[in-house]
Structures are given as C-alpha cells and as structure tokens.
C-alpha cells in the first residue's frame, strides 16, 4: 500500500517529533507504535511489517535519488519495525529506548541463521550514518541488501505474506 501525506499544524508535528526524539525513534515509528499499541499481537505484527516494508520502499527511493541520509534513516526504521513485528508476533512489545529491542535479533538468528546478526549490524550502522551524515552510497547499498533480507526473513517467520515491493 502506498504511503499518504497528512497535513497537520506545524506545532502538532513539532510536538510529535519531540516526543519521538525522547524515545529515540522516528516520527513514523512513534505514530505506528501509538496506533498499534492496543491491537492483538497478530494485527500488531502485520501492522509493523507493513510499516517496515514502507520504510524499506522509501529507503530505496531515497537511495535512488542520492539522499543517503534519508536512505540510511529509513533503513534503520525498516529494521526496527521488522524486529518489532517479530516481537509483536510473540505477544511482546519491546522498546528501543530501554534496550529491550536488542534481544530479538539474537532470537531471530536462532530461527533464521547467523546472517541476522550481520543484517542487524548493517541496520545499526545506518542509525549512526543518519545522525553523523558519514555514509557513502556503498555503505547504504550494502545495508539495503541486509535489511531487505532481514525484513523478508521476519515476514516468513511470523507468517506474513511476501511484500516484495520493489516498484
């Protein structure tokens, strides 16, 4: 499903960004978290996967247009949202801000293989790159490969239909 643009007063958007920043998450992730909070685990997992795939699609677009900072930030978001989908499928709701998210890549590696650690490491590097503006296209392209594999691996594990959305 394509993304949509919502128009909100700047003051509201700034408040949302401030709250997201306190938690160390993107604005999109903050909104998705709030929306899915009360859903049943399967619906929450599916929602996180949809948001993860959308972040991945937007990362590809940003990379194609040369926006390395935007691509790296979206790759980090895609990975975090995929891992949250995995956690949600287990009936859990980890928080990035308290470090709770970090145990899930290890659990995923038990199901999918050690490559999950490499994919997660690439995603973490994208978080750093998006804040420090230090990545080259080579870095982002390598991370894209790993994060794509992570997102689709999570989808298989939790039983969400393939979202090969490479438009």
Buried (B, 14 or more C-beta within 10 A) or exposed (E): EEEEEEEEEEEEEEEBEEBBEEBBBBBBBBBBBEEBEEBEBBEBBBBBBBBBBBBBBBBBBBBEEEBBBBBBBBBBBBBBBBBBBBBBBEEBBBBBEEEEBEEBBEBBBEEBEEEBEBBBEBBBBBBEBBEEEEBEEEBBEBBBEBBBBBBBBBBEBBEBEEBEBEE
